[in-house]
Amino acid sequence: MGIVAGGTAIIGTILAILTFYFSTYLPYINGDNTAATETFTPVLEAIPNAKAQHDTKPDPTPPSKPDSLTAEIISSDTQGVVPATFQFRADVTGGTEPYTYSWNFGDGGSEESNEQAVSHTFEDADTYNVDLTVRDSGDQMVSDSIEMNVDEVSEPEDQDEDGYTVAQGDCDDSDPNVNPGAIEIPGNDIDDNCDGNVDEQTDADGGDGEDGITDTTPLETTVPSNVSS
């Protein structure tokens, strides 16, 4: 009897719960109760709206790619005479830093460094192609080249055509009577022979006076070709 009574009580409890559930919530589920419909409608509408917003949401923006790597050689000059020293600079844009610079100067000299500005001296006259290669950290690589013209030192001209140039000791290349081969003429206030002394005069023994001719005694000599008689 006790077991039967207990079972009956449990079944009664379950039936009571089911009765309460169906009598309370079933109208809301079927939409028969206005208040329940007003309560659940915003929620039910929000679900498809949220899905629609999710479906139309744009994909995340992919990371932008770096600009293409470019490089140009900027030179202090493109012409010179030996020994000719030039400054070079790599004008680099785009890519991903840091960059590596490789220079080839065309005369057997080359340099690889992290410096974008270098200098180089050409010892021989010639035409050279200076090449630059730049590599960035993303393994992009570009090159540029520039032509350099290096000449020999030009021979100085003999302006007065006396057979001597300034480089050969002509102290006045505008006067053909003044040059290292001319004879010094006393009293004309000119360094005729370009030895650094003006109107120097010595006697035959070097100026010690023992030959009877003082240093101030005019010397008798043949009139040189650069003096009019």
Secondary structure, DSSP 8 states (H G I E B T S, - for coil): -HHHHHHHHHHHHHHHHHHHHHHHHHHHHHT--HHHHHHHHHHHHHHHHHHHHHHHS------------EEEEEES-SEEESSEEEEEEEEEESS-SS-EEEEE-SSS-EEEES-SEEEEEE-S-EEEEEEEEEE-TT--EEEEEEEEEEE-------TT-SS--GGGT-S-TT-TT-STTS---TTSS--TT-SS-SS----TTSSSSTTS--TTS-------TTS--
